[in-house]
Amino acid sequence: MAKLRIAIAAAAMLGALIPVPAAAQGRDVVCKHTLAQHTEALRTLEAEAAKARVLADRNPLYESDVAYYDSVLRDARACVKMLGPVVSASR
C-alpha cells in the first residue's frame, strides 16, 4: 500500500510537470517542457499505468487511477509527438 501511495505521489508530481490540456478534447496542446522531460515522464507514467491496471484487475477501486494515468499519458504522448519533429528539424 505504501508503494502505491508513493507511485500516486510521483505521478501527481509528474502530472504537474506535464500541465497539458487534452488534444483529443479539441483543445490546443501546450507543452512547456523539453522533449527529454516529456519522454522521461512518459516512461515513468507507462510503468505506473501498467501497475495500476494490474491493481484495477483485482480491485475496481483502482479504475480511477487507470483513467488518470491514461489521460496524463495521452497528453505526454501528444507533446512528444508535437516536439519530436521540432527538435529533429533544428539539428
C-alpha positions as CSV (number, residue, x, y, z in Angstrom):
1,M,0.0,0.0,0.0
2,A,2.9,2.4,0.7
3,K,4.3,1.7,-2.7
4,L,1.0,2.7,-4.3
5,R,0.9,5.9,-2.3
6,I,4.4,6.7,-3.4
7,A,3.5,5.9,-7.0
8,I,0.5,8.1,-6.9
9,A,2.5,10.9,-5.4
10,A,5.2,10.5,-8.1
11,A,2.5,10.6,-10.8
12,A,1.0,13.7,-9.3
13,M,4.4,15.3,-9.3
14,L,5.0,14.3,-12.9
15,G,1.5,15.4,-13.8
16,A,2.4,18.8,-12.5
17,L,5.4,18.7,-14.9
18,I,3.0,18.0,-17.8
19,P,0.2,20.5,-17.5
20,V,-1.1,19.9,-21.0
21,P,-4.8,20.1,-22.0
22,A,-6.1,17.1,-23.8
23,A,-5.8,17.4,-27.6
24,A,-8.5,14.8,-28.0
25,Q,-11.0,17.1,-26.4
26,G,-10.5,19.8,-29.1
27,R,-8.1,22.0,-27.1
28,D,-4.7,23.1,-28.2
29,V,-1.7,21.2,-26.7
30,V,0.7,23.4,-24.8
31,C,4.0,21.8,-24.0
32,K,6.0,23.8,-21.5
33,H,8.9,21.3,-21.0
34,T,11.6,19.8,-23.2
35,L,11.3,16.7,-25.2
36,A,13.6,14.9,-22.9
37,Q,11.5,15.7,-19.9
38,H,8.3,14.6,-21.6
39,T,10.0,11.4,-22.8
40,E,11.2,10.6,-19.3
41,A,7.8,11.3,-17.8
42,L,6.2,9.1,-20.4
43,R,8.5,6.2,-19.5
44,T,7.7,6.6,-15.8
45,L,3.9,7.0,-16.3
46,E,3.7,4.0,-18.6
47,A,5.2,1.8,-15.9
48,E,2.9,3.2,-13.2
49,A,-0.1,2.8,-15.5
50,A,0.7,-0.8,-16.0
51,K,0.9,-1.3,-12.2
52,A,-2.5,0.5,-11.8
53,R,-4.1,-1.8,-14.5
54,V,-2.9,-4.9,-12.6
55,L,-4.3,-3.4,-9.4
56,A,-7.6,-2.5,-11.1
57,D,-8.0,-6.1,-12.3
58,R,-8.0,-7.2,-8.7
59,N,-9.9,-4.2,-7.2
60,P,-12.3,-1.9,-9.1
61,L,-11.5,1.0,-6.8
62,Y,-8.3,1.5,-8.8
63,E,-10.2,2.2,-12.1
64,S,-9.9,5.9,-11.4
65,D,-6.1,5.6,-11.2
66,V,-6.1,3.9,-14.6
67,A,-8.2,6.6,-16.1
68,Y,-5.9,9.3,-14.6
69,Y,-2.8,7.6,-15.9
70,D,-4.4,7.2,-19.4
71,S,-5.3,10.9,-19.6
72,V,-1.8,12.0,-18.5
73,L,-0.2,9.6,-20.9
74,R,-2.3,10.9,-23.7
75,D,-1.1,14.4,-23.0
76,A,2.5,13.4,-22.7
77,R,2.3,11.4,-26.0
78,A,0.8,14.4,-27.7
79,C,3.7,16.6,-26.5
80,V,6.3,14.0,-27.6
81,K,4.7,13.7,-31.0
82,M,4.5,17.5,-31.3
83,L,8.0,18.3,-30.0
84,G,9.8,15.4,-31.8
85,P,9.8,16.9,-35.3
86,V,10.7,20.3,-33.9
87,V,13.8,19.0,-32.2
88,S,14.9,16.9,-35.1
89,A,14.4,19.8,-37.6
90,S,16.5,22.1,-35.5
91,R,19.6,19.9,-35.6
